[in-house]
Amino acid sequence: MDYLVDERGLSPASLRHYRHHLDRFEAYLAQIGVRKVSELSPAILSAFIVERSRVGLARSTVRDSAGVLRVFLRYAHREGAVASDLSGAVEWPQLYRLSDIPRSISWEDVNRVLGAVDRRTAAGRRDYAILLLLVTYGLRGREVAALTLDDIDWKRERLAVPERKAGHSTAFPLSTVVGEALLDYLRHGRPASPDRHLFFRAAAPRRPIGAAAVSSRARHYLLKAGVEVPRPGSHTLRHSAVQRLVDADFDLKTIGDFIGHRSARSTEVYAKVAVEALREVALGDGEAVLG
């Protein structure tokens, strides 16, 4: 970790990413009885990547795991922990830009998800506010988890989202619906705490929630509402927010700025397919639609 910070200059979020994948690698080595880094071989590394692919992970996640492993192996060789640089033995799955259909859902389904929340409870008030933030502003799970009381400017009716992935901050007009949901949670759901984070666990220990919890709550309500989507989670609602902007004919640069993308190329995934037209092709006279 010191190497990643001092020489590669990685952020705390990136360090957590590396630690997550290396913990999985360490667990796999313990499972197969490998106790020293010096015992690693191309066969072991290949078997690990195959194992990661078999557990149902997305190809992008397997590729991330392989990338982290390559960095670790180059470092291990530099430090003399392994005799040769084994990073070249780690193969990763090929990914192609725009190869998957976006994970957005219709606005009717969004309303079904919101309607599945029991807003009479403290947890429900919190979750309702979280879902609205995801689908209104297209925030990432970690951006929601990082919000603090200081990010809400009630007087000017603005919501600040600091330290976005692209390295900048964004300020949004505070939607009336979102503002009312936040007030409801703050008055009747959020525990008293000197910690300035906005969202807390509903049960003990009362500490701020993390990005995984945000995604978990989104997944819970998507499943509860009976909405079928690949890999349900917070990104489903983020994609839905962006798809609504695409459908309203906003340009990709504007959309990218709105959701915190550094490059318009990152936003292309949301506009790559005319889903409604494809539905008509499947259900009726495809030639008329495509013509």
C-alpha positions in Angstrom: 0.0 0.0 0.0 2.9 2.4 0.7 4.2 1.8 -2.8 0.8 2.5 -4.3 0.6 5.8 -2.4 4.2 7.0 -2.5 5.2 6.0 -6.0 1.9 5.6 -7.9 0.1 8.4 -6.1 -3.2 6.5 -5.8 -6.2 7.9 -4.0 -7.8 6.3 -0.9 -10.6 5.0 -3.1 -8.1 3.3 -5.4 -6.3 1.8 -2.5 -9.6 0.2 -1.3 -10.0 -1.1 -4.8 -6.6 -2.7 -4.8 -7.0 -4.1 -1.3 -10.4 -5.7 -2.2 -8.9 -7.6 -5.2 -5.7 -8.6 -3.4 -7.7 -9.9 -0.4 -9.6 -12.2 -2.8 -6.2 -13.4 -4.3 -4.9 -14.0 -0.8 -8.0 -16.0 0.1 -7.6 -18.1 -3.0 -4.0 -18.9 -2.3 -4.9 -20.0 1.3 -7.6 -22.2 -0.2 -5.2 -24.0 -2.4 -2.5 -24.2 0.2 0.0 -21.7 -1.2 1.6 -19.8 1.7 4.5 -17.9 0.1 4.6 -15.5 -2.7 7.7 -17.3 -4.0 5.5 -20.3 -4.7 3.5 -18.5 -7.4 3.5 -19.8 -10.9 1.7 -19.0 -14.2 -0.6 -22.0 -13.6 -1.7 -20.7 -10.2 -2.3 -17.2 -11.6 -4.3 -18.5 -14.6 -6.4 -20.7 -12.3 -7.2 -17.7 -10.1 -8.4 -15.7 -13.0 -10.5 -18.6 -14.2 -11.9 -19.0 -10.7 -12.9 -15.3 -10.6 -14.7 -15.7 -14.0 -16.7 -18.7 -12.7 -18.3 -17.0 -9.7 -20.5 -14.8 -11.9 -18.5 -11.6 -11.8 -18.8 -9.1 -14.7 -16.0 -9.3 -17.2 -15.0 -5.8 -16.2 -14.6 -6.9 -12.6 -12.4 -9.9 -13.6 -10.3 -7.5 -15.8 -9.9 -5.1 -12.8 -8.8 -8.1 -10.7 -6.2 -9.1 -13.3 -4.9 -5.5 -13.6 -4.4 -5.3 -9.8 -2.7 -8.6 -9.8 -0.3 -7.6 -12.6 0.7 -4.5 -10.6 1.3 -6.6 -7.5 3.4 -9.1 -9.4 5.6 -6.5 -10.9 6.2 -5.0 -7.5 6.9 -8.4 -6.0 9.5 -9.1 -8.6 11.1 -5.7 -8.0 11.3 -6.4 -4.3 12.8 -9.8 -4.9 9.8 -11.8 -3.5 9.5 -13.7 -6.8 12.4 -14.8 -9.0 10.8 -13.5 -12.3 8.2 -11.1 -13.4 5.0 -13.1 -13.6 2.8 -10.2 -14.6 2.8 -11.3 -18.2 1.2 -14.7 -17.2 -2.0 -13.0 -16.1 -4.4 -12.9 -18.9 -7.6 -10.9 -18.8 -10.9 -11.1 -20.6 -11.3 -8.9 -23.6 -13.7 -6.0 -23.2 -15.2 -4.0 -26.1 -16.6 -0.5 -25.7 -20.4 -0.2 -25.9 -20.8 -4.0 -26.0 -23.5 -4.2 -23.3 -27.0 -2.7 -23.3 -27.2 0.0 -20.6 -28.9 -1.1 -17.3 -31.5 1.7 -17.3 -35.2 1.1 -16.4 -38.3 2.9 -17.5 -39.7 5.8 -15.5 -42.7 3.7 -14.7 -40.4 1.1 -13.2 -38.6 3.9 -11.3 -41.9 4.9 -9.7 -42.6 1.3 -8.8 -39.2 1.1 -7.0 -39.9 4.3 -5.1 -43.4 3.1 -4.2 -41.9 -0.1 -2.7 -40.3 1.9 0.1 -42.1 2.0 3.5 -41.6 5.7 4.4 -43.1 5.2 7.9 -39.9 3.9 9.2 -36.5 5.6 9.8 -34.8 3.2 7.4 -37.5 3.8 4.8 -37.2 7.6 5.0 -33.4 7.3 4.6 -33.7 4.8 1.7 -36.4 6.9 -0.1 -34.0 10.0 0.0 -31.1 7.8 -1.2 -33.1 6.5 -4.2 -34.3 9.9 -5.2 -30.7 11.2 -5.1 -29.6 8.3 -7.4 -32.3 8.7 -9.9 -32.6 12.5 -9.9 -29.0 13.5 -10.2 -27.4 10.2 -11.5 -25.1 10.1 -8.5 -22.8 7.1 -7.9 -23.3 5.1 -4.7 -20.0 6.4 -3.2 -21.0 10.0 -3.9 -24.3 9.5 -2.0 -22.5 7.8 0.9 -20.0 10.7 1.0 -22.6 13.5 1.3 -22.5 15.6 4.5 -24.9 18.1 6.1 -22.6 20.8 4.8 -23.3 19.8 1.2 -26.9 21.0 1.4 -27.4 24.7 1.1 -31.0 25.1 2.2 -31.0 28.9 1.8 -29.8 28.9 -1.8 -31.5 25.5 -2.5 -28.4 23.9 -3.8 -26.8 20.4 -3.4 -23.0 20.1 -3.7 -21.4 16.9 -4.7 -17.6 17.2 -4.0 -14.7 15.1 -5.1 -16.4 13.4 -8.0 -14.7 10.6 -10.0 -13.4 13.0 -12.6 -11.7 15.1 -9.8 -14.1 18.0 -9.7 -17.2 19.1 -7.8 -20.7 19.7 -9.0 -23.5 21.9 -7.6 -27.1 21.0 -8.5 -30.3 22.9 -7.8 -32.0 21.2 -4.9 -35.1 19.5 -6.3 -38.3 20.2 -4.2 -39.0 16.4 -4.0 -35.5 15.6 -3.0 -35.4 18.4 -0.5 -38.6 17.3 1.2 -37.4 13.7 1.4 -34.1 14.8 3.0 -35.9 17.0 5.5 -38.2 14.1 6.4 -35.2 11.9 7.0 -33.3 14.5 9.0 -36.3 15.3 11.2 -37.6 11.7 11.7 -34.9 9.3 10.8 -31.3 10.4 11.1 -29.7 9.7 14.5 -28.2 12.5 16.5 -24.5 12.5 15.9 -21.6 14.9 15.8 -20.5 13.2 12.6 -21.5 15.4 9.6 -22.2 12.6 7.2 -25.8 12.7 5.9 -26.8 9.0 5.9 -26.4 6.6 8.8 -27.2 3.0 9.5 -30.7 2.5 10.9 -29.5 -0.1 13.5 -26.5 -0.2 15.9 -23.7 0.6 15.5 -25.0 4.0 14.3 -22.3 4.9 11.9 -22.3 6.4 8.4 -23.2 4.1 5.6 -20.8 3.2 2.8 -21.1 2.9 -1.0 -21.9 -0.9 -0.7 -24.9 -0.2 1.5 -26.2 2.4 -1.0 -26.1 -0.1 -3.8 -27.5 -2.8 -1.5 -30.5 -0.7 -0.7 -31.1 0.1 -4.4 -30.9 -3.6 -5.2 -33.3 -4.5 -2.4 -36.0 -2.2 -3.7 -35.5 -3.1 -7.4 -36.1 -6.8 -6.4 -38.9 -5.9 -4.1 -40.7 -4.0 -6.9 -40.2 -7.0 -9.3 -38.0 -5.0 -11.7 -35.8 -7.3 -13.7 -32.4 -5.8 -14.7 -28.9 -7.2 -15.1 -26.9 -6.7 -11.8 -29.4 -4.5 -10.0 -28.0 -1.8 -7.8 -27.3 1.9 -7.5 -26.0 2.1 -11.0 -29.4 0.9 -12.3 -30.9 4.2 -11.1 -27.9 6.2 -12.2 -28.3 4.8 -15.7 -32.0 5.5 -15.6 -31.4 9.2 -14.8 -28.9 9.5 -17.6 -31.2 7.7 -20.1 -33.9 10.2 -19.4 -31.5 13.0 -20.3 -30.6 11.1 -23.5 -34.3 10.7 -24.4 -34.8 14.4 -23.9 -32.1 15.0 -26.5 -29.4 16.6 -24.3 -26.0 16.4 -25.9 -23.4 14.0 -24.5 -21.1 16.8 -23.2 -23.9 18.3 -21.1 -24.9 14.9 -19.8 -21.3 14.0 -19.0 -20.9 17.2 -17.0 -24.1 16.5 -15.2 -23.1 13.0 -14.0 -19.4 13.8 -13.5 -17.7 12.2 -16.5 -14.3 13.4 -17.5 -14.9 12.6 -21.2 -17.9 12.4 -23.5 -16.6 9.0 -24.6 -17.6 7.7 -21.1 -21.2 8.9 -21.7 -21.6 7.1 -25.1 -22.7 3.9 -23.4 -26.0 5.6 -22.5 -26.8 6.6 -26.0 -25.6 3.7 -28.1 -29.0 2.0 -28.7 -32.5 3.1 -29.5 -34.2 0.7 -27.1 -37.8 1.6 -28.0 -37.1 1.1 -31.7 -35.6 -2.3 -31.0 -38.6 -3.3 -29.0 -40.8 -2.4 -32.0 -38.5 -4.4 -34.2 -39.0 -7.4 -31.9 -42.8 -7.0 -31.6 -43.9 -5.9 -35.0 -42.9 -4.8 -38.5 -39.2 -4.3 -38.1 -38.7 -3.1 -41.7 -41.1 -0.2 -41.1 -39.2 0.9 -37.9 -35.7 0.6 -39.3 -36.7 2.1 -42.7 
